[in-house]
Amino acid sequence: MKTTNCFDIRSTSTLKTSCNGRRSCSLFADNSVFGDPCKGTHKYIRVFYKCRKSIYNRVVLCERSSRSIKCPKGLLINIKSASYGRQDRNTCPSSSIKTTSCSARRSSPKVKARCQYKNSCWLQASNSVFGDPCKGTYKYLSVSYSCKKPRRRVAVACERKPRWITCPYGTRIKIHSANYGRTDVRTCLSRSIKNINCYAKLSKFKVASSCNGNRKCLLKPFNAVFGDPCKGTYKYLRVSYDCI
């Protein structure tokens, strides 16, 4: 112990990169991580930190490993960010680290393609998936995500004017409600409005039979499909649905 006035100015930024946003992280007290601010002196890391509630989960997969991520029933994965490469020395420690400024291009889009708006998905930290952004460096995949409720969507198709409803890739339509008829004067404006308390029986059943489980579906607002619940009134088909 040659000095007691010894600091590495990069300590805070190095540990923030390794630990912020994670439920736990490993501290590696080594000159290879922080440099040697006082040679010949036995050093230590002192860390002050808080635990904060966060809507985001973070998972880290060391290179050549894989695992699944999953949300509770009824919730879907929403990817905040993803990076395959290396940003620090503490995460997935290795003797093969040539750089700590390395991230594969399109990391987030590739993870989103696998996971976005799904209840669960499989992640793989591999060069075969992301390419090799820093050869000779042992890498890891870091993913931040939240679990969110499906966003309720509403579509309206005016009488005799079919329209498509579509969900993102990896999700499927689930009909919440549907009505062929009319319940207001503003939707699908027309001079032929005699009734605004108009509901076709079995509207939801017929739409659900055609659409549930499909990524896209054609809404067909015709009397031939639903019958005519209010003759002389120009009608529309209103559908609310989730993508799950």
C-alpha positions in Angstrom: 0.0 0.0 0.0 2.0 2.9 -1.3 -0.8 5.5 -1.5 -4.3 6.2 -0.2 -5.1 8.9 -2.8 -5.7 6.7 -5.8 -8.6 6.9 -8.3 -9.4 5.7 -11.8 -11.5 8.4 -13.5 -13.2 5.8 -15.7 -14.6 3.8 -12.8 -18.1 5.2 -12.8 -18.6 5.2 -16.5 -17.2 1.6 -16.8 -19.6 0.3 -14.1 -22.6 2.2 -15.4 -22.1 0.5 -18.8 -21.9 -2.9 -17.1 -24.6 -2.6 -14.5 -27.2 0.1 -15.2 -30.6 -1.4 -16.1 -29.8 -4.9 -14.9 -31.2 -6.8 -11.9 -27.7 -8.0 -11.0 -24.1 -7.6 -12.3 -20.7 -8.9 -11.6 -17.9 -6.6 -10.3 -14.4 -7.6 -11.6 -11.7 -5.7 -9.7 -8.8 -6.0 -12.1 -6.4 -3.7 -13.8 -7.5 -5.2 -17.2 -10.9 -3.5 -16.6 -10.0 -0.2 -15.0 -6.3 0.2 -15.7 -3.8 0.7 -12.9 -4.1 4.1 -11.2 -1.5 3.4 -8.5 1.1 0.8 -9.3 2.4 -1.3 -6.4 -0.8 -0.6 -4.3 -3.5 -3.3 -3.7 -6.7 -1.7 -4.8 -10.5 -2.2 -4.5 -13.8 -1.1 -6.0 -16.3 0.9 -3.9 -19.7 1.2 -5.5 -22.8 3.2 -4.4 -26.0 2.2 -6.2 -29.8 2.3 -6.0 -32.4 -0.3 -7.0 -35.1 1.3 -9.1 -38.3 -0.1 -10.5 -38.2 -0.4 -14.2 -40.6 -1.5 -16.9 -37.7 -3.1 -18.8 -36.1 -6.4 -18.3 -32.5 -7.0 -19.4 -31.0 -10.3 -20.4 -27.4 -11.1 -21.4 -26.3 -14.1 -23.3 -22.6 -14.8 -23.6 -21.3 -15.8 -27.1 -22.4 -19.3 -28.2 -25.2 -19.5 -25.7 -28.9 -19.4 -26.2 -32.1 -19.0 -24.1 -35.7 -18.1 -24.3 -37.5 -15.0 -23.0 -41.1 -15.0 -22.1 -43.9 -12.7 -20.9 -46.8 -13.7 -18.6 -49.9 -15.0 -20.3 -51.8 -12.2 -22.1 -48.7 -10.0 -22.5 -46.4 -9.5 -25.4 -42.7 -8.8 -25.8 -41.8 -5.2 -26.7 -38.0 -4.9 -27.6 -36.4 -1.7 -26.4 -32.9 -2.4 -27.6 -30.5 -5.1 -28.5 -26.8 -5.3 -29.1 -24.5 -8.1 -30.1 -20.8 -7.3 -29.5 -19.0 -5.9 -26.5 -19.2 -2.6 -24.6 -17.3 -3.5 -21.4 -14.9 -6.0 -19.8 -17.1 -7.0 -16.8 -19.9 -8.7 -18.8 -19.0 -12.2 -19.8 -15.3 -11.9 -18.7 -12.8 -13.4 -21.1 -9.1 -13.3 -21.9 -10.1 -12.7 -25.6 -11.1 -9.1 -25.5 -9.5 -6.8 -28.1 -12.1 -4.0 -28.0 -14.9 -2.7 -25.8 -16.5 -0.7 -28.5 -18.2 -3.3 -30.7 -21.8 -3.8 -31.8 -23.2 -5.7 -34.8 -25.2 -3.7 -37.2 -28.9 -4.5 -37.2 -28.8 -6.2 -33.8 -32.1 -4.7 -32.8 -34.0 -5.3 -36.1 -32.9 -9.0 -36.0 -34.0 -9.5 -32.4 -37.3 -7.7 -33.1 -37.9 -10.0 -36.1 -37.6 -13.0 -33.8 -39.4 -11.6 -30.7 -41.5 -8.4 -31.2 -45.1 -8.8 -30.2 -44.7 -12.5 -29.3 -45.4 -14.0 -26.0 -42.1 -15.9 -26.0 -39.1 -16.3 -28.3 -35.7 -18.0 -28.5 -32.5 -15.9 -28.5 -29.1 -17.1 -29.8 -25.8 -15.2 -29.2 -24.0 -16.3 -32.3 -22.0 -15.0 -35.2 -24.2 -17.1 -37.5 -27.1 -14.9 -36.5 -25.5 -11.4 -36.2 -22.2 -11.7 -38.1 -18.9 -11.0 -36.3 -18.5 -7.3 -35.6 -15.1 -7.7 -33.8 -13.1 -10.7 -34.7 -11.0 -12.2 -31.9 -13.2 -10.7 -29.2 -15.5 -12.8 -27.0 -18.9 -11.2 -27.4 -22.3 -11.2 -25.8 -25.9 -10.3 -26.7 -27.7 -7.8 -24.5 -31.4 -7.4 -24.9 -33.8 -4.9 -23.1 -37.5 -5.6 -23.3 -40.8 -5.0 -21.6 -44.0 -7.0 -21.4 -47.1 -5.1 -22.5 -50.8 -5.7 -23.1 -51.8 -6.0 -26.8 -53.0 -2.7 -28.2 -56.7 -2.8 -29.0 -57.3 -1.9 -32.7 -60.5 -0.7 -34.3 -61.4 -1.0 -38.0 -64.6 0.2 -39.8 -65.7 -1.0 -43.2 -68.6 0.9 -44.8 -71.4 -1.1 -46.5 -70.3 -2.7 -49.7 -66.7 -1.5 -49.3 -64.5 -4.4 -48.1 -61.2 -3.7 -46.3 -58.3 -5.7 -44.9 -57.2 -5.8 -41.3 -53.6 -6.9 -40.6 -51.4 -7.8 -37.7 -47.6 -7.5 -37.5 -45.5 -10.6 -38.4 -45.5 -13.2 -35.6 -48.9 -12.2 -34.2 -52.5 -13.2 -35.1 -55.9 -11.6 -35.0 -58.2 -12.1 -32.1 -61.6 -10.4 -32.5 -62.8 -8.6 -29.4 -66.2 -7.3 -30.7 -67.9 -6.7 -34.0 -71.2 -5.2 -35.3 -72.7 -4.8 -38.7 -75.4 -2.1 -38.5 -75.3 1.5 -37.3 -75.0 3.2 -33.9 -74.3 6.8 -34.9 -74.8 9.2 -37.7 -71.2 10.3 -38.3 -69.5 7.0 -39.2 -69.8 6.3 -43.0 -71.9 9.4 -43.6 -75.0 8.9 -45.8 -78.4 10.4 -46.5 -79.9 7.0 -46.0 -80.0 6.8 -42.1 -83.3 5.8 -40.6 -82.0 3.9 -37.6 -79.0 4.3 -35.3 -79.9 1.5 -33.0 -79.1 -1.3 -35.4 -77.2 -4.5 -34.7 -76.9 -7.6 -36.8 -77.1 -10.8 -34.8 -74.1 -13.1 -34.8 -71.8 -10.2 -36.1 -68.9 -11.1 -33.8 -69.3 -14.9 -34.4 -69.2 -14.5 -38.2 -66.2 -12.1 -38.1 -64.3 -14.2 -35.6 -64.9 -17.4 -37.6 -63.3 -15.7 -40.6 -60.5 -13.8 -38.9 -59.3 -15.4 -35.6 -55.9 -16.9 -35.9 -55.0 -15.2 -39.2 -52.4 -12.5 -39.6 -54.7 -10.7 -42.0 -58.4 -10.9 -42.9 -60.8 -9.3 -45.3 -63.8 -7.6 -43.7 -66.9 -8.0 -45.9 -69.7 -5.5 -45.0 -72.5 -7.0 -47.0 -76.2 -7.9 -46.3 -75.5 -11.2 -47.9 -73.0 -12.0 -45.1 -74.8 -10.6 -42.0 -78.4 -10.1 -43.2 -80.1 -6.6 -43.2 -80.8 -5.6 -39.6 -82.2 -2.1 -40.5 -83.6 -1.8 -44.0 -83.2 1.5 -45.7 -80.2 2.5 -43.5 -76.7 2.6 -44.9 -74.7 0.4 -42.5 -71.1 -0.3 -41.6 -69.1 -3.1 -40.0 -67.1 -2.0 -36.9 -64.6 -4.4 -35.5 -62.3 -4.2 -32.5 -59.4 -6.7 -32.3 -56.1 -7.5 -30.7 -52.9 -8.8 -32.3 -51.5 -11.5 -30.1 
